[in-house]
């Protein structure tokens, strides 16, 4: 069976916001797990101005079947005007882990 898991990447401005954001997504069963990677720095252009901001990178593990619902939740809960939200398909993984991810989000 082809894996249907995806790793979804987003960023938030600080650890407290990231923790609350991920907790809400896990509680809603939109993601099985979220990993917070603090101390990132993003450099980007916004509204014609070069910016550099500290951020927390968040890796969300879920099933592709939850993508639309996850997008809707991110639009509703994310504090950024244009949040980063990228789904990276999982081509391979430990069967036990992939089964756990699916079982956590598909009821």
ABEGO torsion letter per residue (X at the ends): XBBABBBBBBBBABAAAAAAAAAAAAAAGABABBBBBBGBBBBBBBGGBBBBBBBBBBBBBBBAAAAAAAAAAAAAABABABBBBBBBBBABBBAAAAAAAAAAABX
